[in-house]
């Protein structure tokens, strides 16, 4: 950020009075421009013993597999956002979504809200952001071709837990340790 | 938003190619400025049969009672944000936080993540944003003096459920029906 989005004057990064973190503050109108984490809402669409994955037609991670997920919009419900992403990326209708994972990705200031839900009729086809979509049994999951650590972690928990028949909410942080190495901190 | 935060030129609200919602787009550098919901992280600090509330020393809702909660920061974990707010607003240490409520406030584009946790030593005192803090038994909750619908709803669920001895995650939307009337939609 270099300019004030309200008046167009330059901004300076400084700690406003009464605050304890640097913010972009307008040199002219003194507006404080807070920057906050974004929410990514997504889901695990279930169909019998399979789950739906999408192969990405966009960067980053073009060509790799992921769960339907994307940025929540203003004025939207988190639940609706997760269902919308399934519709947009895979023409999939997800029913009865239940929150399954809450992950904070510190290095990109994103919070993932991952829901588990039933894929209506097992029906799906690629949306504009997907090269292909598919229903995968556990032994078919392309573990080495998954797009993101948060997706791998969500699926790992999901299949481990499915054997027990009880799904519990998982809360964790994903911390970047180097360019391509991430650590998952589990709260529970 | 009137000006591009990257180059200072005017922005226009329009639907970018390949998108389906209006965004602020820079007339000069063509940067697209997405706006997304903000996360408010908070908690219910528990101490024996009481919970901690804070009386607000800031607007909005100056003088009314609330749970410790505030905007999550970039680079922060959602869990850490909830604990930080308890520390800042009530000098309170909250242990073992468990997600208890996920509420989308459509009219202000906020997502509340409310955790339940134990207040260490029952110790609390007003932080800079609180006039006073207090530990309340259920029959002492100032229901008519609560600052926000999301706080009232969270506490209502909490006390109803505490009688059963089992706490479940609650997911809902809070919808403004008029200036001072809100409706809660419960997913579960």
Interface residues (C-beta under 8 A of the other chain):
Chain A: X1 X2 X3 X4 X5 X6 X7 X8 X9 X10 X11 X18 X21 X33 X34 X35 X36 X37 X38 X39 X71 X72 X73 X74 X75 X76 X77 X78 X79 X80 X97 X98 X99 X102 X104 X106 X107 X109 X111 X113 X128 X169 X171 X173 X185 X187 X188
Chain B: X1 X2 X3 X4 X5 X6 X7 X8 X9 X10 X11 X18 X21 X24 X33 X34 X35 X36 X37 X38 X39 X71 X72 X73 X74 X75 X76 X77 X78 X79 X80 X97 X98 X99 X102 X104 X106 X107 X109 X111 X113 X128 X169 X171 X173 X185 X187 X188
